[in-house]
Amino acid sequence: MDRDAGRRDQAAQARGDPDTGETYYRHWLAALERIVAEKGVTDAASLARYRDAWDHAADRTPHGMPIILRPEDFAP
């Protein structure tokens, strides 16, 4: 994670964000997405598109099965 992530985590906790594994993951993912976008690897719109597709695929996938992205997961 980038060097500012610790400060962002502390700020989130100061706002009342509980220190759980789920929130840690969200903060880590946000930092990674920001770094990828800043480096020009992709843009925020593409990240959001894949995030939404992943959520859609996860919703239709039974627990314990691998999540597979399909074309229909990428809604227009």
Beta strands, then each sheet from edge to edge (+ up, - down):
end
